[in-house]
Amino acid sequence: MTGRSATTIFFLLAGLACSSCSDLSEDRDEREREHIPGSDPDAIGRHIYACNDGRNYSVDLFEDGLTVDLSPPDDKPMRLAAFSQGMTYVGAGITARISGLEMQIERADRPALRCRRK
């Protein structure tokens, strides 16, 4: 095989791989936009928290105990993860610490929220 043939095959395979990745990414983005709190079949439980801003937030728990979906009212759920059980859950620009019946939500652009499970 000549160097030119190998280069052509490489670019064809790379293009094919990139086109399939973008399709998967678009499918995932579409699923996230359509996600309804509490609708994930992998969730094993749900808790509702009343927060000091007067709104209710829901938390969907997953079997591993290290992943939750935090759903603010009137907004899409945010996936948060912890390194070990009992730790703070972390997501993109947000943290949630759950201890017993209490939860504290912190974001860089908003005041911290204190919440209590209903």
C-alpha distance (Angstrom), angle and dihedral (degrees) to the residues before:
residue distance angle dihedral
M1 . . .
T2 3.76 . .
G3 3.78 124.4 .
R4 3.80 90.1 -111.1
S5 3.83 92.8 54.1
A6 3.79 92.0 47.8
T7 3.81 91.2 49.9
T8 3.80 91.5 49.6
I9 3.81 92.1 49.9
F10 3.81 90.6 47.4
F11 3.80 92.7 53.6
L12 3.81 92.7 45.7
L13 3.81 91.4 52.0
A14 3.80 92.1 45.0
G15 3.81 90.9 50.9
L16 3.78 91.4 48.8
A17 3.80 91.6 49.7
C18 3.81 92.8 49.2
S19 3.79 93.5 48.9
S20 3.80 92.1 53.3
C21 3.81 92.0 47.3
S22 3.79 92.7 55.3
D23 3.81 90.8 51.0
L24 3.82 91.1 52.9
S25 3.80 91.2 46.8
E26 3.81 91.7 50.7
D27 3.83 90.9 49.0
R28 3.81 90.8 50.9
D29 3.83 92.1 47.5
E30 3.81 90.2 50.2
R31 3.83 91.8 50.6
E32 3.83 90.4 50.0
R33 3.82 91.9 51.0
E34 3.81 90.5 50.6
H35 3.82 95.6 42.9
I36 3.78 112.5 126.3
P37 3.81 116.6 -157.1
G38 3.79 110.3 -101.6
S39 3.80 94.1 16.3
D40 3.81 98.6 103.1
P41 3.83 107.6 110.1
D42 3.82 90.5 -149.6
A43 3.81 92.9 62.0
I44 3.81 113.1 105.7
G45 3.78 99.3 -169.6
R46 3.75 146.9 1.6
H47 3.79 133.2 -144.5
I48 3.80 128.4 -171.6
Y49 3.80 118.9 -145.7
A50 3.81 126.0 -162.8
C51 3.81 108.5 -145.3
N52 3.78 133.1 -157.5
D53 3.82 90.5 -107.9
G54 3.83 87.6 68.7
R55 3.81 94.4 -109.4
N56 3.80 132.3 111.9
Y57 3.80 121.5 -124.3
S58 3.79 123.2 -165.7
V59 3.80 125.2 -145.6
D60 3.81 119.8 -159.4
L61 3.80 111.9 -158.5
F62 3.79 124.8 -148.3
E63 3.79 128.5 -148.2
D64 3.79 96.2 -107.3
G65 3.82 90.8 60.2
L66 3.79 88.6 -137.3
T67 3.80 97.9 86.7
V68 3.80 132.4 61.9
D69 3.78 136.9 167.5
L70 3.79 110.7 -135.7
S71 3.81 110.9 -157.9
P72 3.78 118.8 -165.5
P73 3.79 115.2 -159.6
D74 3.81 112.2 -86.3
D75 3.81 94.1 6.8
K76 3.80 138.0 89.2
P77 3.82 119.8 -91.3
M78 3.78 119.7 -93.1
R79 3.81 118.6 -141.3
L80 3.81 111.7 -133.0
A81 3.80 128.2 -177.1
A82 3.81 137.1 -166.0
F83 3.79 129.8 -154.0
S84 3.81 92.0 -133.4
Q85 3.79 137.3 -0.4
G86 3.78 115.1 -77.3
M87 3.79 92.6 27.7
T88 3.77 130.3 113.9
Y89 3.81 115.5 -79.3
V90 3.80 112.8 -127.6
G91 3.79 132.1 -160.7
A92 3.80 138.4 155.9
G93 3.81 103.1 -42.6
I94 3.81 94.7 -23.7
T95 3.80 139.2 88.5
A96 3.79 129.6 -170.1
R97 3.79 123.5 -166.8
I98 3.81 114.7 -164.0
S99 3.79 118.8 -167.4
G100 3.79 119.1 167.4
L101 3.79 107.5 -51.7
E102 3.80 94.0 -17.5
M103 3.80 130.4 88.3
Q104 3.79 129.6 -176.6
I105 3.81 119.6 -161.7
E106 3.79 119.7 -162.4
R107 3.80 128.2 -172.7
A108 3.76 128.3 174.2
D109 3.81 93.1 -127.9
R110 3.83 100.2 43.3
P111 3.79 140.0 46.7
A112 3.80 116.3 -90.1
L113 3.81 116.4 -92.6
R114 3.78 125.3 -140.6
C115 3.78 114.4 -155.3
R116 3.79 137.5 -177.7
R117 3.80 125.7 -153.3
K118 3.79 114.2 -112.5
